[in-house]
Amino acid sequence: MKTDFPLLEYHKRSLVETVNSVEKRKFGSTLSSKLHLSKLKEMKVIDVVYDIQRFIQLAYIVIIGFLQSPRL
């Protein structure tokens, strides 16, 4: 095994694994498609839906933060 692996690169793996875990919990761990190409498309759709959902959550947090900030 390589001992001089950059730590910054390695920690990206934990972020990817976290997203995979969240997607499995939210959308289920099984795919309904039978063909490999269809499974890839289904995973892309799940990824896009997750990204949209995450964007909406972050936008909501930012908007609420601006609305709750003190007025000058």
N, C-alpha and C positions, 0 to 999 in steps of 0.2 A: 504494500500500500504506500502511496505517496505521502511523505511526511511534511513536505513544504507546501501543502495546499493552502491557498489564500483564505483566511477566515471570512472575509467579506463575501466571497463567492459561496462559501459553504453555508452561510446563514441565509442566503436566498432560498436554499432548499427548504428550510423550515417555514418560510413564508408561503411557498408553493404548497407544502403539505398541509398547512393551516387552511388555505383556500379550498383544497381538495376535501378536507374533512368537513368544512362548513357546507360545501355544495352537497356532499353526501347526506348530511343531516337534514338539510332543507328540502332537497329534491329526490331523496331516495338513493339507494346504493346500486340499484339494478337498472339496466337499460332495456327498453321494450323492443328495440330493433333486433332483427336477426342477422342482417348482412353487415359486414365490417364497415363499409362505406356509410351505411345508414347510422351505425353506432357513432362514427366520427361526427356526422352531421348533428346527431342528437346531443353529443357532448358540447359541440360548438354553440348550440342553442342554449344549453344550460349555462355555459360560460357567459354568454351575452346577457341572459336574463339575470344572472348573479351580478354582473357588472352594472346593469341598469338599476337593479335594486340597491346596490351599494352606493351608486351615485345619488339616488333619491334620498337615501338616509343621510349622506353627508351634506347634501344641499339643505335638507330640513334642519340639520344641526346648525349650519351656518346662518340660515334665515332666522331661526329662533334666537341665536346668539346676537344678531344685529338688533332684533326687536327688543331684547332684554337689556341691551347696553344702555348706560345712562345718557340722557340727552343733555346737550350743552346749551 
